[in-house]
C-alpha cells in the first residue's frame, strides 16, 4: 500500500482531487479534523466516513461522497457535517438509527415493457447508494438503453432552414428565448450569459460548464474544448463571433479571478450539472406566467 504524505493542516481540495485510487480500498485520516476519514475505493470513489462507538460496537458512518456537485460534500461541508453528527450523538441521536431503513439491494421486477424507465430508475438508485457509500461503484453506470434493446420514440429536433415557414417559426422561438433571458428576474447574470453562449455557439452545456479561462483565446477569438470535456472524447475548436466574445468578456469580469468560466457560488470548481437545466426551467415558468413578450 502506498504511503500518503498528508497536508500538515488537514485535507485540502487540491490534495483530494489529485489523490489516486489503488487496487485495494484504503482509508486516510484528516489531520485537521479528529475522526474524519476518507475512504477511496479501487474504482476511484472517495467518501468521507466516521467511526464511532455504539456501546461495545464500533460502527462506520458514511457522511457522503467527496465532490462539489449536488448530494456531495466538499472538505468544508464534510467537516461541518461531522461536527453536527457528533453533537447529535451527544444528544442521544444515533446516526445508524436514522439510516437503518436505507435500501441496500434492488429486486428484479421483470418489467420488460418499461425497460427504459426501469433502467433510469436503477441508475438513480445505485447513484444514491454510491453517494452514501453502500456500494463502491454503481453497476448500472455503464449500461445504456441501446445495449438492452430499448427503442426510444423520441425524435431529434433541429432548426430547419429548408422550409421557409418552418424557418420563420424557428426564428420566432429563438427571439422568444433571447427575450426571456433578458426578462427573467430570478436568473443570475452568470446563467443568463452562459445560456446565451450556448444558444449562439451550439455547444453542449457540459462543454461550457467545464470550460476554463485557459481555453478561451481572446486574441485569436477561439475557444479550444479539450477532449476530456466532450461527450465523444474528441478535442475541437469553436470560432468566436464578436457577440460571443463580448459575452465571454462579461463573464471574465464577473469570475473574479476564478479559473472557471462559470464558477460555482462556493468558489470551488464550476457550477453544478443541474444549474443550466434549472435556468431553462425558470424561463419556462416565466413563459407560462405570461411574462415573456414575443
N, C-alpha and C positions, 0 to 999 in steps of 0.2 A: 504493500500500500504506500502511496506517495506521502511524504512528509510535507504538510502545508504550513507555509510561513504566513501567519495572520497579521493584519494591521494592528499596531500596538493599541490603538484606541477602539478597536472593535470593527465589526463588519462595515464595509462601505459598498456603495453601488458599483463602483469600478471593480472592486475585488470580486464581488459575487458574479458580475457579468462575465468576467474572464475565468472564473473557476470552471475547470473541465471535469467531466464525468470520468469514471473509471469502470473497469469490468465488474467490480464488486461495489455494492452500495456502501457509502460511508457517511459519517457524520462529523461535523466540526462545531466547536463551541464558540459563541460570540464573546470575545474578551471584554467587550463593552457593556454587556448585559448578562447578569447572572441568571443561568438557567436556559437562556435562549440558545438553540442549536439549529444548524442547517443540515438537512438530510438530502443527499444527492444520489439519485438513482442511476443505474447504468444507462438508462435512456436519456439522461440529462435533466430530468425533473428535479427542481430544487424546492424543498418545502421547509418552512420553519416549524420546529417542534419543541415541546417542553415535556420533561419527565417530572412527575410529581408523585408524592406518596399518598396513597389512599389506604389508611390503616396499615396493614402489613404488606400491602402490594405496592409495586412501583408501576405506574401507568404512563403511557405516552400519549400526549395530546398533539394533534396536528393543528397548528394555528392557521395555516394557509400556505398556498404556493407563492413562491417569490416572483415578483414582477410588478409592473406599473399599470397593468390593464384592469378591467373590471373583475371583481372577485379575486384579486391577487393582492399581495402585500409587499410594499417597499420595506426597506430596513426600518425606517422610522415608524411605519404603521405596525410592523411586527413587534417592535419594542413596546409600543403603546398598547397593543392587544395583550401582550404578555403581562404587563403591569395591571391591566384591567382584570384579566383572568385570575391573577394571583390574589387581587383584592376580593374578588367574588368567592374564591376558595376560602379565604379567611373568614368570610361571612357565612360559610357553611354550604355554599352552592358548588357542587362538584361538577367539573366540566364533562366527565364521562356520562353523567346522568342526563345532561342536555342532549347528547348525541347518541344515546343508547339505541334509539329507533332509526338511526340513519341507514339508508339502504346500502347494502354491500354486494348484492347479487342481482342478476337480471334473469327473469323467467321467460322461456320461449313460449309465445302465444300462438305461433303458427299463422299469423295474419299475413298471408301472401298477397291479398288483393291490395292492401295499403302498404306495400313493401317500402316505397319511397318515404312515406311518413314515418314508418316504424324505424327506418334507418336514421332519419333525422332525430327522432326521439332518443334512440340508443346513443347517438353521438353526444347529445346533451347530457344524458345520464352519466356516461363514462367520463365526459369532460368535468362534470361536477365531482365525480369520485376521484379523479386525478388531482383536481384542485385541492380537495380535502385530504389527500394522502392515502385514500383507501386502496388505490392502485397506482403503480409507478408510471404506467403509460396506457392510454386508452386503446384497447384492442380494436375499437371501431374507427380509429383515426384514418388508417389507410384505405378503408372501404369507400367505394364510390357507387352511385346509383347504377352507372353503366355496367359495373362489374357484376351486379346482381341481376342484370337483365331487365332493369326497370326502364320503361319508356316514358319520357316526360312529354306532356302535351303542351308545355309552354313554348310559344313561338318566339324567335328572335325578332326584336323590333329595332329598326334603324330609320334614320331620316331618309326619305325618298325624294330624289330630285328628278326622277323620270317623268312623273305625272305632275303637271302644273298645279292642279287643285290640291293634291296631297302635299306638295312642296310648300304651298302657301299656308296650309294648315300647320305644317311643322314649324314654319317661321312664327306663326302666332303662338305656338307652345313655347318656343324659345324666348320670345319677347315677354310672355307672361311670367316665365320662370325668372328672367332677369329683373323684371319689375318687382317680383315677390322678394327677391334677395335684397333689394333696396328698401322695401317697405316693412319687412318682418321686424317687429320691435324687440323681440327677445333673442334675435340672432346676434352672436358675438361678431365683432369685426373680423376676427380670425376665421371663423367659419364662413362668413359672408364672402371674404376674398378668396378663400380656398375653394368654395363651391363654384365661383366664377371661373377660376383657373381650370377646374375640371370641365366646365361647360365649353370653354374656349379651346382647350387642348385635346380633349377626348381621352385622357389617360385614366387609368384605374384609380379609384380612391386610395387604395393601398400604396400605390406608387407615389402619390403626393404625400400621404401620411408619413411615409418613411424617408422622405426627401430631406437632405441636409444642405446647408448653405454651400458646402464644398462642391456640391453637384451643380450649382447654378453659376453659369459663366455670364456675368452681366456684360462684360466687354464684347464677347463673341455672340451674345444673345442666344445661348443654347442651354439646355438642361440635360445633363447626362444621367440617365437612370441605370444604376448598376444591376447586374443580373440577380443579385440577392434580393432586390426589391421588386422583381417582376414575377408574374404568375408562371410564365413559361421559362424562367431562368435564363433569359437572354437580354443582354445589355442593349440599350438603344438610346438615341439622342433625339430630343424634341427641340425643334427650332422655335424660338420665342418671338412672337409678334410684339410690336410696341405696346399694345394694350395689355398683353400678358406680362411683359417685362415691367410695366407700371404697377401691376398688381403684386408682383414679387417684391418690388422695391418698397411698397407699403407694408408688406408682411415683414420684410427685413428690419424696418424701423421699429415695428411693434414686437419683434422677437427679443429685444433687449439683451443681445449677446448670446442667446441660445444657439447651439449648433444645428437645431432642428428648424425646418421651415415652419412647421406647425407644432410648437412645443406644448406640452401639457400644462395645465394650470398649476400643477405642483412644482413645475420646473425640472422634473426628472423624466427624460425621454419625450417621445412625441405624443400627440393626442391618442386616445384610445380608438380601437377599431370601430366602435359604435358611434363615435362622435359625428361623422359625416351623415350617417343614417338618421340620427336624431335631428340634425339640422334640416334635412329634407322633410322629415315628419312635421316639423314646425311650420314649414312652408305650406304643406297640405292643410294643416289646421287653420292657417291664415286664409287659404283659399276657400275652405268650407265655411268659414265665418264671413265670407264676402269682403275680405279686407284687401284683395288684390284687384287692381284696375287693369283690365286687358288693353 
